[in-house]
Amino acid sequence: MPHLTPLLLQQAQAGQETAIAAVLAHMMPMLRRCAAQGVCPGLEYDDAVQEGIIGLFSAVKMFDASRGAAFETYASTCIQNAVIAAQRAAGRKKHGPLNQSVPLEENHPAPGPEEIAIRNEQMNATFQAIHTRLSGFEQEVLALFIDGNSYEQIARQLGRTPKAVENALFRLRRKLRQEQPASKL
């Protein structure tokens, strides 16, 4: 992990790509932790990481060493605020109708029988993996999560802690990815 020096920060603020990459590499472990904590219905891990990176770039641009704060402290606050803002936006479901809408004009031909059969096999394999690889608790968590419940709501309904729900979602994603690497959960 590269060490952040005042010179490196100045170079990053000046727009030097290698300096920006070094700052990003230095802050990435913290950024990933923050993004993992920000995952919620409507905000996937990769999206939370992107929001955190945007927060980091803002921190680089706005950081003023004369104010007395360490860059890492300032940047971590900016990253956390960016992820929290993304969580709030995802929770508002403002863009839900756009994300779930179906285009009026279909320019794609209807799938052929072979493609339908392949999709059905993939779907059946996914359902089979859910029933054979996931524990009962993980299946309940998945069903409630798919219904749009937050970690806290799921925890309340199942009499568990939000951390237990988060851990169950992590485990079930890993199990299902192992089953079907091409699927995106």
N, C-alpha and C positions, 0 to 999 in steps of 0.2 A: 504494500500500500504506500503510495507516494506521500511524503511529508508536505504539509501545506506551509509555505513560507509567505511572508508579505509580498515578496517579489512575484511568486507564482500567482497569488491572488490579483496583483496589479496586472499581470500579463493576461489573466483570464478576463478581467474587467475590460481590458483593451481589445478583447476578441480573439486572442491567439488560440487557435484550435487545440494545440498540444497542451496548453495550460488548462483550458476548459476540460479537456479529456482527463487530465491529471486530477483536477478537482472532483470531477464526476466519479472517477475510480476511487478516490479517497472517501467520498461520502456514500458510495453505493451500498455498503452493508447496512448502514443506518437507514438509508432510503428504502431498501427492501424490507426491513423490519417494519417500518412505518406503513408501507404499502400492504403488507400481509395483515396488519391490524385493521386496515381500512376496507378490506373486502366485505361486501355486503350485497344483498340483492340489487342488481343493476350496476354494480361496480366490481368488475373482475380484477384479479391481481395485476395482470399486465396493464390494464387501464390505470389502476392506482399507481403503479410504477411510473407510468408516463406523466401522470399528474404531479407526482413527487419530483420528477426531473424538471418539469416546468417550474415548480416551486424553487428548486435548486438554482436554475438559471436566473430566476428573479432575485434570489439571494446574492448571487455573484454580482449582478448588475447594481443592486441597491446597497450592498455592504459598505459601511463607513467605519473604518478602524478607529477613527477618532472618538467614537461614541463609547468605547471601552469594552464592548462585548467581543468575545472570541468568535471567529468566523463559524466554527463548527456549531456553536450554540445558536447563532443567528440563522444559519442555514437549516438546522434541524427544526427550528420553529417555523420557518417558511415552508419546509417540506410538509410538516405535520398540518399546517393550515391549508395547504393546497389539497392534501388528501381528504381532510375533513370537509372542505368545500365541495369536493367531488362526491363524497358520501351524501351530503345534503342534497346535492343536485340529483343524484340517483334516487334518493328517497322521495323526492317530489314527484317523480315519474312524469315530469313535464313533457319529455319526449316519447313517452310510452306509446301514444297513438301512432307516431311516425315510425317507431321501431317495430311495431307489430302490424302495421298496415300492409295490405296486399296491393301491388300496383294494378291499375285498371287495365293497362295494356300488357299483354303477355307476348313478348317477342321470342320466347323460347318454345321450341316444339315440345309437345307432351312426351314424357319419358316412354321409351319402348318397354316391352315386356321383360327384356333382360335386365334393364336398369331397375325396374320395379322389383324384380325378384331379388336383385343384389341388395337393394335398400331394405327390403323385408328381412332378408337374412341378417343384415347388420343390426337392424332394430331388434330382432329376436335374440341375437347374441348379446346385445346390451341388456335386454330384460333378463336374460338368463344369468348374466354376470351380476346384475343387481340382486337377484334372488339367491344365488349360490355363494357369491364372494362377500356380500355385505351382511353385517350382523343385523339383528332385528332393530336395535337402536339406530344404526346407521340408515336403515331403510326408512324408519319413521322420520329421522332428521331430513333425509333427502326429500321425502314427500312434502313435508312442511316448508322446506326451503324452496322447492319448485312452486309451491302455492304463493310464494312471495313474503313469507314471514321473516322477520328479523331474527338474529341470533337470540336476542332477549325474549322475543315472543315464543320461539321454539323451546327455549330453556324453561320458560314458565309452563308451557303446555305439557312438557315431558317431565317436569319436576327435576331438572338438572341445572347446572350452571351454564352461563354463556360460553365459558372456556371449554366445557365438555362438548358443547354443540360445535364450536369452532374446530376442536380436535377431531370430532367425528366427520365433519365435512372434509377436513384435510385427508383423513384416512380413506374416505370413500372416493375422493377424487383420484388419489394415488392408485387405489385398487382398480378403478374403472379405466384409468389410463394404461395400466399394465395389461388389462384385458384387450383394449382397443386403442392402440397408440394414435390412430387417425382421428378419434373422436375428440371433441373440445368441450370439456365440462367447466 
